[in-house]
Amino acid sequence: MSKKSKDAGRTGHDGYFARMSAALKEQGLLRPTLVIDEDRLEKNTATMLSHLPPGMACRIVVKSLPSLPLIQHTMKLTGTNHLMLFDLSFLGSVARDVPEADILFGKPMPAALAARFYDEFQGGAFNPESQVQWLIDTPQRLREYAALAETRDLHLKVNIEIDIGLHRGGISKPEDLSALLNEIDANPRLTFSGLMGYDAHVAKMPGILRGHSLKKSRQLYQAMRAVAEQHYPDRKNELTFNTAGSPTYQFHNDLTGGTEVAVGSGLVKPLDFDCDTLADHVPACFIATPVLKVEQKTKIPGIESLTGLTAFFNRKTAKAFFIYGGNWQAQPVSPSGLQTNKLYGRSSNEEMLNGSRKTALEVDDLVFLRPTQSEAVFLQFGDIAVYKEGKITQFWPVFQQDSPKLRPKTAPPAPPDSPPSNPKAQ
Ligand SMILES: Cc1ncc(COP(=O)(O)O)c(C=O)c1O
């Protein structure tokens, strides 16, 4: 039989994944690899910029693009130095390698952890006093940061988290915001730098509820912003009014609510971001991993006798492919029709994927999956392979969860005149 007739009706990769597969194989990348399509990343960034109304700034969400070169590339594409951080481990490397960054925390950091940053910060061009906005969600946390500033002799910029309907904490009443601002004013070590109100819930609302929820969250933001602007009439233009995230940034088509939107995931579009509000963004991140074994029949231990029957009733489970790794927060995407097998179970080592008899996959062929989210998944594969114009062109290291500067403190060296701690060892 000729190869052509043998392949007739078989389901393999389409042109896009066939080219990506060839590029990965050319580099010998036959292990689980996170791939970013740089052209698509650039397309998504241009799409995002095209939706922003004049004057709307954007802030890159670092947790969702957790790789320094990826962040630097995105900063260049968007022309912004505004970053939103969610992990103190990333602050050390950003302060060292992106000294021009303007940082806003997207969640409150325990004050004791913030203290560790100041203890271990080694100076340089980055100035934490003017370039970091710590997020404050309660009066208690404000007092903890005031104490931190006092004990370390620091000046801190504080941004207030407001609850505009997501109900994930933050200040929800204008009078509570006023009280916090008065407290900040009474402390010369603290400077108010703005508000952060995230509205992810709006994109999840069905039908007409969405419009209602958007209106309500916008009104709440406006009410809080009015309090802040009336409190600091001379500093109105310096303040950061941050809002939105990938699924909601397109709702912000004027500057009456926030004046900057935070965006990360939408630039690489993992599966959970396949929503109507990101319809014109394209998937730009994939997991590629090789097939290690092909079984012509899917056999489940203990019920081998049902093998033919299950394949008859569900043709998509006829063949089994064991892949290198697995059990990621991801769904198979190419060749189409692959699926995990709940009955057989998941495996992080050699996961079983099933496909129909027509699935064109042999040992050492690559399969592609789409991560459901970027923030946790990107950190699991080592360096990201960057795919551009049919080739793997670079590798981008991902952030370490705990940068060297933030490792557990070692005991300080003993003062020279103190007795040895273990005299017998001398
Ligand atoms: C405070 C805040 N802003 C913005 C975002 C949006 O991030 P992304 O664009 O990656 O969805 C998040 C996501 O968790 C967030 O917590």
The ligand as an ORCA input file, in Angstrom:
! r2SCAN-3c Opt
* xyz 0 1
  C      -5.210     42.107     40.948
  C      -5.193     41.470     39.608
  N      -5.166     42.249     38.526
  C      -5.124     41.714     37.310
  C      -5.105     40.349     37.119
  C      -5.143     39.840     35.725
  O      -4.165     38.971     35.339
  P      -4.329     38.264     33.934
  O      -4.351     39.315     32.905
  O      -3.166     37.378     33.852
  O      -5.621     37.526     33.976
  C      -5.135     39.504     38.225
  C      -5.138     38.040     38.063
  O      -5.179     37.268     38.983
  C      -5.200     40.078     39.510
  O      -5.259     39.311     40.612
*
